[in-house]
Amino acid sequence: MIEIKSSLISNGEFNRGVFATRDIKKGELLHEAPVIAYPNEQHEHIEKTLLADYAFEYGKNHTAILLGYGMLFNHSYEPNATYEINFDNHTFDFYAYKDIKAGEEIFINYNGDEDDKELLWFDKE
């Protein structure tokens, strides 16, 4: 259903993104990404590394690094996917927010809300 390929929108070292290998219907589960959570007080150590750009808020007192394909979804202010935190399973569950065609790159809004247009750290620089 999904695969990792080179992304045209990414300009980082790896230029990767998540792509649909088949048509995906709105609401369909795309991926369950397990998390490694840590207390927010420890985030100052992560801030000194490349991982800081990949960390997600995980509840009120924790931050998380996502495993699987979780950290490879690129950002859009008009995403075609969304995610929900599943605290019981310790996963971020990614869903199609819109119908997605085979071959399309799958985007999430890093703000956590599909309609949130607040500029992110990399757009403020």
ABEGO torsion letter per residue (X at the ends): XBBBBBBAABABAAGBBBBBABBBBBGBBABBBBBBBBBAAAAAAAAABAAAAABBBBEAABBBBBBEAAAABBBBABBABBBBBBAAAGBBBBBBABBBBBGBBBBBBAAGBAABABBBAAAAX
